[in-house]
Amino acid sequence: MVPAGAQQIGRAVDLLRAGELIGMPTETVYGLAADALNVAAVNKIFAAKGRPADHPLIVHLPDAEHMSRWARAIPKEAIVLARAFWPGPLTLILKREDGVPDAVTGGQDTVGLRVPDHPVALALLLAFDSGIAAPSANRFGRISPTTAAHVADELGDRVALILDGGACEVGIESTILDLSRDAPVILRPGAISAEDIAHVIGREPQVRCIIDETSGDKEDKAESVDRPRVSGSLAAHYAPRTPLQLAPTAQLAEIAATLAGEGSRVAVLAHGCADPRDARLLWRAAPADPVGYAHELYANLRDLDASGADFIVVEALPERAEWQPIRDRLGRAAVGSGEADET
């Protein structure tokens, strides 16, 4: 890990041009970055993460002017949204240009594009002057990294350099909005809400594939139209190795105590329920507001995963719209938790 000054950014550019992988900070999570036009380098991302080859990557751009290098038939709504939210945590799914590698798109006719809102990422992208493919810098399906130390813990020497840009401000992945079909559809919720988007384009996008946080089932709220595969849409994702379950506020302390009574070590992530002062429980209080909760989410899950607990119990979140992206992440984390990494 190195502090992200001008000299280190220059070194990072050289490494990218040489086909190497680096760890890159963004405002959402840290990315595992490669030259998006270098197929061999992109393939290193899949190998380092253990990521399925048909799972598409998001291409990060220096600015909105680069969009036309990567996408064709760009709808007016994409331009308006880019002006409103870029740099920022919004990924647009658009029809790809012919020169975009299949390795980036998962063989689809679409590509995901965004401009990150982080000074180090923007400086790197401007110096590189091209697109950088950068999924989260962690083993596939595991908890996303929000500090440079998380990247080092996850990937170690699989990356040539990790630029340290501090803790990520947003803390969860970008909203993914599909504009490649007639109707706009959110394929992954994030900090940019459906209401935010509707305010800019004058119509509210549909929402697809929200995970129910108690059952792990997907609820498809979009029309039944074939949509592109996108990052973070699998039912099991963002998951700790420790089994994780979600519990309603009224039952949180009881469920945790019952598990502990069976001789298990239990870690609890709560945001509203008061600490029961049960010495058998490792109790972690998360921020009570959705912005603060999202900022701390992955760091909290990583800490509890590393605590030696046998189970993690997370207090269920409010049903209100502003909590939707975090409910999505926790629902997928619960589905994927407790599974061993493939080697």
LINTAHU-V457774 format. One line per field, one symbol per residue. psi: psi as a letter, one per 40 degrees, with the letter a starting at -180 (. if undefined). burial: I if it has 9 or more other ideal C-beta (glycine too) atoms within 8 Angstrom, else O. A space follows every 10 residues. Layout:
# LINTAHU-V457774
psi: ???
burial: ???
This chain:
# LINTAHU-V457774
psi: hiigaddddd dddddddeei iihhiiecii ihiiheehdd ddddddddef hhdehiihhh ididdededd iifhiddddd ddddehiifh hhhihiideh idddefeiei ihiihighdd ddddddddfa ihhgiigiih eahiheiddd ddddebeeid ihhheaihdd eiiihhhhee adhhhhehia dhiddddddd eeihiihigh hheddeihhh eiigihiiii ieeidhifii dhhhiihidd eddddddddd eeeihhhhhi edhihefhee hhhhhiieid dddddedddd dddddeeeid ihhhhiiiei deeddddddd dddddeiehi ii.
burial: OOOIOOOIII IIIOIIOOII IIIIIIIIII IIIIIIOIOO IIIIIIOIII IOOOIIIIII IIOIOIIIOI IIOIOOIIII IIOOIIOIII IIIIIIIOOI IOIIIIOIOI IIIIIIIIOI IIIIIIIIOI IIIIIIIIII IIIIIIIIOI IIOIIOOOIO IIIIIOOIOI IIIIIIIIII OOIIIIIIII IIIIOIIIOI IOOOIIIIII IIIOOIOOOO OIOOOOIIOI IIIOIIIIII IIOIIIIOIO OIIOIIIOII OOOIIIIIII IOOOOIOIOO IIIIOIIOOO OIIIIIIIII IIIIIOIOIO IIIIIIIOOO OOIIIIIIII IIIIIIIOIO OOO
